[in-house]
Amino acid sequence: MNEDDVSEEELIDAILSANPDLSRSKLESIINQYMQEYDVKRKTALFLILLEYQSEPVHRESSHLSLSELMSGLSNVTIVARIAWLGLTKRIKNGFMTRGGILDSSRVMPIVFWGRTREDLLNMGVNKDSIVEIKGCHVRENLSGELEVHVTERSSIRLAYEYDEKVPYIDEKFKSIAEASSDPSLYQFLYGILLTKPVEKDVSLDGGGVRKLYQIYVGDGNVAVRCVSWGGVPDDLLNTPILEPIRMYYVRVITNRFGEREVRMNSYSFIESDYSVDAKLNVNTSNLSGVSNGFNVLKVRLKILSKGVSRVKDSSRTLSLLVHDGETEAILTALNDKVTVFNSLKDGDEIMLELFRAIVRPFQTPSISLFTVDSTNVRRLDDHNISHELPFVTANKIFQGFAYVNIAGKVVSLEESDDEMEMGRLLLLIDDLDTPIQIKFRGNILNYSSFIPRKGERILVRAAQVDYPHVKDPSSPLFMVPSLRLRAFSRIVEY
């Protein structure tokens, strides 16, 4: 209910109807008392009286309102509440504002301190779990239609220790991120293990323009959940070590377009590290058939069939590998710092990959793509349990049901492009059959080799994808020439 929605007479009728023993003259006396005591207008006083007399016809023990009694438009209100969290300070045109949250026995609400920095509040003793009495605050709706308490520089703030036993702690409302309910109408308080550092992405908006999206993964048990924010992330989170327990305040949980739970943070949400959180990852052993879309709290044993060439684009490093678990193949992409870890490994090595992201596309080959994250652990295994090898083929055996092959031959010619999207071609001559093979690739040959193959040299092409003849003109000299295609995990070596 808003002050503009009803008249004074309607408020008076509502108060008198709820309290038959209350006379009109007595009510007028109470109205004047409220106007003087709280320094508010007549209509605001009527709202306060309505709230008070609907819940308790006799006089209250205290002059403050509970958070559940607040409504948009109230001003000069007194509240007693516990600080649930204290966010970061934001500089605005005319000074500062600090967002946070408060709670009492009735509900949790966001709060905005105007003209006070986080440091100012901390110096006053106003910190998480502090009980405060705030006089002179007002209540309004934000752009999402949610109530929030606003505290101006003229508002008084007092530490109110005498109410400590009457007000609950926010810790009572926390639950594991693995137990989060997918309900966008509900604000939740979650804890878990930080699995990735914040990643910043530029997202194009439908109406034009670009907005920054921030993403982290947080997990507990054998569950990991993507968490996104359009409003930035606390600087403290950038310095929080990976695999440290954290708390997430005032977040929503939705089901995204992939059918997965996703945490959404807004400008009031807050994240902090907290070693007291009882969160622990339960990493199970699996094979590739048990991998699902998103973050996988799993470890899988893999054999490296082919390791590509490390690449750098837009200050990001990537290294692609073709891997196999004995039954299924997958593409593994190492990102940034994890590239260094894989540089020390070679084709044929077996590894245990623990904590990773995955994309599963059933109609592609391979259907599984794996990606390292900040928390990924890679351990080289000394024993060799996976016997699968890439087939070493000749020209007449290329199309016998193989997806990826190794093949050796003599370089006949090389055509490459400066454009990463254009197709180049390397022509090989297979000596024992005197058969030409064309190897197609995008961009520069150095994306697949540490050297430029020269005419007449013998080379070995590792993990080339079997392609089909693409020349349809029977008069072309390349008509029906067997064709292979290089992928990011393919590699050319001297032979």
C-alpha angles and dihedrals in degrees: 000000000000128000090242092056098068138035127238091252091054089052091049092049090050092051094047092046091054092047111039092177092058113096125213092243092051089050091053089053091051091048091055090047092053093045091055098039097048098027092231137137122269095257093050089050089053090053091051092048091048091053091047099044095043091058099032123009093199123067117286124245091236136029096229125098125232116240091249089060095057120107135178114280099030114132138185089028126165118217137173115207145142120254104246096185137344115217132196129293120252123202113230134182096274101030135297141329128194122199125207144135138258135192142188131176091288106050151324121261137177117247133199123206111202120206093006124101123212088254091053091054093045090051088054089054092254104140139132110310094017116137110226137182110210121192124191100025125139136212129229141158120254124221090278092056093252124137119247134177118235121203116195128199088259092056115100120231122198130177104240106196092165091074095051097108093048098055123068126227123249090233088077090067097054124106136171117280086234087066096046114136117231096232118129091194092062127077111216140192113219140178133197147125120300105238102174139024115247112281118205120213133179110229122195113228123223092238093049132270132075130267129192119243122195122203137188135163121230125185146178130184106346095329129095124184131198113237121196136186133188092190102063128256132265115272088232089065091060088061096042111113118242115261091027118134115250141182124227116204127204102355134150126226122213138172107247128212091274091058092251129127113255130185117225120201125198135189092285095049117105135192128199136167115247124177091194090071112111098224128136135168120238104204111193126197115246144156126239093272088067094054117110137188116286130017114352120206089202142106122223132186112232139178119217108232096173134000117204131209120286112250134197123207128163090351091303122117123213135180122187125205134183107225137180134197096201094269107038137031127220141176113247118197118195114205131209112310092017090063088073090056092054094044087074092056128080140201110290095030117129120219141182109231114200127187113004145147122251141192116202117200109175095197098051132080113261092022094197126068119185126198130192120232134192092275096046113127119204119192124182113226121218096205123070116222101153113081099181115124134179110255117252103220143184125217096270092053101047097101099044096116098292122140097189129017144178115231135174131204149131120287112246101170143342128214117178137168136225088217112085090211097052123089123245128189136218116194118209130189115214102217101204092053099025086227124147118230123191119213114200123202141159123251124334123009089226087073085073105028141041089223139033110255112235129211111275095020120125115231139176118227112205125204098357113172115241109246133181130242108282099182107096099177107097090203091061116102088226094055109134093359107154110255136205130183128216119228129195089268093049118104139191118215135173114269 
